[in-house]
Amino acid sequence: MKKVFLFMFAMALLQISCKKDEPTPQEPSINTKANITGSVKLFDEYGNTVTQERMLVSLENGIEDYWAETEKDGSFLLQNVLYHKNYSVVYQKNGFGTYKYFGFDHEYTGEEGRIPNSPSLSMISTTYVTSLDAEANDSTVVFNVHISSTSKVRGTRRIRFLFHTISGISNEVFSNYSNKIQLVNSNATITFTKEDLQAMGLESGTKYWVQAYGDSYFSNGYDDDLVGRYVFPNLGFKSDVAVPTEHFIMP
């Protein structure tokens, strides 16, 4: 009997020892992670509502990325997101220019987090400029433009002028820009006064190169500190056709 007791006692000690060596399961904790909700509103290039589904929304922090897709109402849910400051929120969908929102802080509140802004995002413009002329005088600069489009849908066309002091200007390389301008016809004459151009940051007596691009109802523009410039994701141009470029001396 004594031997049986000692054997059972030894087995019990062995089981306790084994349990101590087993790793503890790592479960998500409300102290380290929480879900995040948000929403987005999607439109075509003219401002008409389109399907709100299947836009990819991701959070980036340089360590771990999280992503979700929008539902029929434009809402989305990011699950078990690690608490972290300064997330970048990235919105992407085929036909739309990528939009980014910086500086989202996901902090513990005891409840789900929420991305505060609900951006209204348009599709990329199908309008592109086929010709551009510039003529400067003492007080104005006059631009003659002709536009075309790859879309058969009717709607108000919009363009935006980009400026730079170097000839290598492009939709990604520019120093100044105009507001969007609505066009009624495919041919247009647009006049900027010296004061208009100065308000855009252009300096008198400086030579500028200029290009014009189609743009959408919502430009989806944002300031990107990583690339050191403002970004216009929805500018319209044909990738296989050179964008017309002109230059002028600022009055």
ROKE-427750 format. One record per atom (N, C-alpha, C): x, y, z; residue in one letter. Coordinates in steps of 0.1 Angstrom, whole numbers, plus 5000, padded with zeros to 4 digits. Layout:
BEGIN
XYZA...
//
This chain:
BEGIN
500849885000M500050005000M500950135000M501950125008K502850235009K503550264995K503950164988K504550184975K503550244965K502250204966V501250254957V501050404960V500950444973F500850584976F501950664971F503250614973L504350694968L504350704953L503850604946F503850614931F502850714927F501650714933M500550814930M501050954933M501750974944F502251104948F503251154938F504151064933A505151104923A504451144910A503451074906M502751104893M502051244894M501551274906A500851404908A501851514907A503051494913L504051594912L504551614897L504551504890L505051514876L503951594868L502751574870Q501651644863Q501751794866Q501951824878I502051964882I503252034875I504351964875S505552014868S505352044853S504651944847C504351954833C503452074830C502452094838K501552204836K502252344837K503252354846K503952474848K504852504835K505252404828D506052414816D505252454804D503952424804E503152454792E502952604790E503052654778P502952794775P501552844777P501352964782T500053024784T499553074771T498353044766P497753094753P497753244754P498153304742Q498153454741Q496853504735Q495853544743E494653594738E494653744736E493953794726P493853944724P493254004737P493854114741S493454184754S492954324750S491954364758I491354494756I492454604760I493454564767N494454654771N495554684760N495454594750T496454614739T495854624725T494654574724K493954584710K492554614711K491954664701A490554694700A490154704685A488854684682N488354704668N488354854665N488354884652I488155024648I487155024637I486255124638T485155134628T485455264620T484755274609G484955404601G483955394589G483955494580S483055494569S483655584558S483155564546V483655644534V482455664525V482455774517K481455794507K482055804493K481555724484L482255714471L481355774460L481955844450F481255914440F482055894427F481355924415D482055924403D482756054401D483356084390E484156204388E483256334387E481956314385Y481056424384Y480256454397Y480456364407G479756384420G478556304422G478356204413N477256114414N477555994423N476655954432T476955844441T477155714433T478155634437V478355504431V478355394442V478555274438T478555164448T479655184459T479255164471Q480155194483Q480955074487Q480754964480E481454834485E482854824480E483554744487R484854684482R485954794480R485854904488M487054984489M487954924500M489254914497L490154854507L490654974516L490454954529V490955054539V492054984547V493155044548S494254984556S494855084566S495355024577L496155104586L497555064586L498455164585E499855134584E500655204595E501555134602N502355204612N503855174611N504255104600G505655064598G506054944605G505054884613I505354754620I504454644615I503154684616E502154584613E500954654606E500454594595D499354654588D498054584590D496954654590Y495554604592Y494754644580Y493754564575W492954604564W491554554565W490654624558A489254574558A488654634545A487554574540E486754624529E485454694533E485054794526T483854864529T482654774525T481554794533E480254734531E479354814521E478154774520K477254834510K476954984514K477055014527D476755154532D478055234533D479155174529G480455244530G481155234543G480555154553S481255134566S482255024565S483155024574F484154914575F484554894589F485154774592L485554734605L486954664605L487854724612L489254674613L489254604627L489654474627Q489554394639Q490854384646Q490754384659N491954354668N493154434664N492954564664V494054654660V494854694672V496154684671L497054714682L497054864685L496954894698Y496955034702Y498355094697Y498255214690H499455274685H499155414680H500055504682K499855644677K500355664663K499755754656N500255794643N500155684632N498955624631Y498655534620Y498455624608Y498755564596S498355614583S497155534578S496155604574V494955534569V494955554554V494855444547V494955444532V493755384526V493155454517Y491955414510Y492255384495Y491855264490Q492255224477Q491055144471Q490855174458K489855094450K490155114435K489955014427N490155024413N489355134407N489955234400G489255344394G489255464402G489755454414F489955574423F491455594426F491755724427G493055754432G493255724446G494455674450T494655644464T494655774473T493855764484Y493755874493Y494355824507Y495055924513K495755894526K495355994536K495255944549Y494956034560Y495955994571Y496756094575F497856064584F497456114598F498256044608G498156094622G496956044630G496455924626F495355864634F495855794646F495455834658D495955774671D494855674676D495355554677H494455444683H494855424697H493955474706E494355474720E493255404728E493555344740Y492655274748Y491555364753Y490355324751T489155394757T488155304764T488455174763G487455074768G486455034758G486355104747E485455074736E486155074723E485355044712E485955034699E486455174695E487555174687G488055304682G487255344670G487355464666R486655514654R487555614647R487655594633I488355694625I487455814623I487755934628P486856044629P486356104616P487156104606N486756164593N486156064584N485056094577S484456004567S484656074554S485756044547P486056114534P485056084523P484856184515S484056174503S485056164491S485156054484L486156034474L485556004461L486156074451S485656054437S486555964429S486055914418M486855834409M487855924401M488855864395I489855944388I489256004376I489656134372S489056204361S489456134348S488456134339T488656074325T489056194316T488956314321T489256434312T490756454311T491256484299Y492656514297Y492756624287Y493856704288V494156814280V494956774268V494456814256T495156774243T495956894238T495657014242S496557124237S496457234248S497557314249L497657424258L498557534253L498057654253D498857774249D498857874261D499957944262A499958054273A500558184267A499858294270E500358424266E500258524277E501458574281A501458664292A501658814287A500958904295N501259054292N501559114306N501359244307D501759314319D500959284331D499659234329S498859214341S498059084341S498159004331T497458884330T498258774323T497858644325V498258534317V497058464311V496958454298V495858394292V496258254287V495358154290F495658014286F494457964277F494857914266N493857844257N494057694258N492957624262V493057484264V492057414255V492357284252H491357204245H491357074253H490157014257I490156894265I489356784257I489656664261S488856554256S488656454268S487956344265S487656254276S487556104271S487956014279T487755874276T486455814280T485655904287S484355854292S483155904283S482155824282K481055864274K479955924282K480155924296V479155984305V479256134304V478056194304R478056344304R478156394318R478756514319G478856584332G479756694331G479856784341T480656894341T482156854342T482956904333R484356874332R485156984341R486156934347R486957024355R488457004352R489257114352I490657104350I491357174361I492657154363R493457214373R494857244366R495357364369F496757404363F497757374374F498957324369L500057304378L501257384372L502057434381F503157524377F504457474384F505557504377H506857484383H507957574376H509057594383T510157674377T511057584369T510857454368I511657374360I510857304349I511557274338S510857214326S510357074329S510857004339G510456864341G509156854350G508256954348I507056954355I506156824351I505456774361S504556664358S503456664369S502556564369N501556554379N502156524393N503356484393E504056454406E505156554409E505456634400V506556734402V506056874398V505656944408F505157084406F505257164419F505257294418S505457374430S504257454434S503457484424N502257564426N501057504418N499857544422Y498657494415Y497457584417Y496557574407S495357654408S494257574414S493157644417N491857574421N491357504408N490357414410K489657354399K488857454391K488857434378I488057524369I487057444361I485857484362Q484757414354Q484757464340Q484657364330L484557394316L483257364310L482657454303V481357424296V481557354283V482657394275N482957344262N484357274262N484657204251S485957134250S487057234248S486757354242N487657464241N487357574250N488457624257A488257734267A489457824267A489057954270T490158054272T490058094287T491058084294I491058104309I492158214312I491658314318T492558424321T492858434336T494058444340F494458464354F495058604355F494658684364T495358814366T496658794374T497458894374K498758884382K498458854396K497358914402E496958894416E496558754418E495858694408D495458554409D496658464411D497658484402L498758404402L499658424414L499758544419Q500458574431Q499858504443Q498458494443A497758424454A498058274454A498458224442M498958084441M500358064445M501058174448G502458164452G503458194441G503058234429L503958264418L504558404420L505858414416E506558534418E506858614405E506658744405S506858824394S508258814388S508358814374G509658804368G510258664367G509558564372T510058434372T509458354360T510258274354K509858184343K509158064349K507958034345Y507257914349Y506857824338Y506957694340W506357594331W504957554336W504057524328V502657504332V502057384324V501357304331Q500557194325Q499157204331Q498157144324A496757134329A496256994328A495556954338Y495056814339Y493556814342Y492856714338G491456694343G491456664358G490356704364D490256674379D488756634381D488556574393S487156524396S486456614406S485156584408Y484356654417Y484956664431Y485456554436F486256554448F487756514444F488656604447S490056584442S490756474450S490356444462N490956344471N492456394474N492656524474G494056574476G494456564491G495756554493Y496256554507Y497656594507Y498156644518D499556684520D500356564525D501356524518D502156404521D503556454525D503756444538D505056484543D506156394539D505856264536L506856164532L507456204519L506656254510V507256284496V507456434495V507056514506G507256654506G506456734496G505256694494R504456774484R502956744486R502156834480Y500656804480Y500456704469Y499456614471V499156504462V497756524456V497656514443F496256514437F496156374430F495456284437P495356144431P494456134419P493556224417N492556214407N492756284393N493956334391L494256404379L494156314367L493456364357G493256294345G494256324333G494856214328F495756224317F495856094310F496356084298K496555954291K498055914292K498255804298S499655764301S500455744288S499855724277D500555694264D500655824256D500255934261V500256064254V500956164262V501956244257A502656344264A501656454268A501756504281V500956614285V501456744280V500556824273P501056954268P501657044278P502857104275T503557184284T503857324278T503557424285E503957564280E504757634291E505257754287H505957834297H505657984295H505858064305F505658204304F506458274315F506558404314I507258484324I506158554332I506158524345M505158584354M505258734354M504058804351P504058954351P504559014364P
//
